[in-house]
Amino acid sequence: MKIDGKVAVVTGTGNPHGIGMAIVRSFAELGCKVVLADLDGDGAEERAAELRSGGVDAMAVRTDMADHASVVALADATYERH
């Protein structure tokens, strides 16, 4: 499956050593644009900034996956940018 240039939205990305970031790094290596979503918006933004410094198209969105409005805002932000 060719996913180069596709957009991957990954949750649980605030921790630099967590499984969410491992998944993000894998998608980025495959050429995906990545959207990092986490309740810890600052942590997700720090990770996104690290990725951007390496040339990855990355953005972060503070998201509470238990809150419908927050998830809708994540989708809206993703569609607006990509």
Backbone hydrogen bonds, N-H to C=O, Kabsch-Sander energy under -0.5 kcal/mol:
donor,donor_aa,acceptor,acceptor_aa,energy
3,I,1,M,-0.6
5,G,31,G,-2.2
6,K,3,I,-2.3
8,A,6,K,-0.5
8,A,33,K,-3.0
9,V,7,V,-0.5
10,V,8,A,-0.6
10,V,35,V,-2.7
12,G,37,A,-1.1
13,T,37,A,-1.0
18,G,15,N,-1.5
20,G,12,G,-0.6
22,A,18,G,-1.5
23,I,19,I,-2.2
24,V,20,G,-2.3
25,R,21,M,-2.7
26,S,22,A,-1.8
27,F,23,I,-2.5
28,A,24,V,-2.8
29,E,25,R,-2.4
30,L,26,S,-1.2
31,G,28,A,-1.7
32,C,27,F,-2.4
33,K,6,K,-3.0
34,V,57,D,-2.6
35,V,8,A,-2.8
36,L,34,V,-0.5
36,L,59,M,-3.2
37,A,10,V,-2.7
37,A,35,V,-0.6
38,D,61,V,-1.3
41,G,39,L,-1.6
44,A,40,D,-2.4
45,E,41,G,-2.4
46,E,42,D,-2.3
47,R,43,G,-2.1
48,A,44,A,-2.6
49,A,45,E,-2.6
50,E,46,E,-1.9
51,L,47,R,-2.1
52,R,48,A,-2.8
53,S,49,A,-2.2
54,G,50,E,-0.6
54,G,51,L,-1.1
55,G,52,R,-2.2
56,V,51,L,-2.2
58,A,56,V,-1.2
59,M,34,V,-1.9
61,V,36,L,-2.7
63,T,38,D,-1.9
65,M,63,T,-0.8
67,D,64,D,-2.4
68,H,66,A,-0.6
71,V,67,D,-2.0
72,V,68,H,-2.4
73,A,69,A,-2.1
74,L,70,S,-1.8
75,A,71,V,-2.3
76,D,72,V,-2.9
77,A,73,A,-2.6
78,T,74,L,-2.3
79,Y,75,A,-2.8
80,E,76,D,-2.5
81,R,77,A,-1.8
82,H,78,T,-2.7
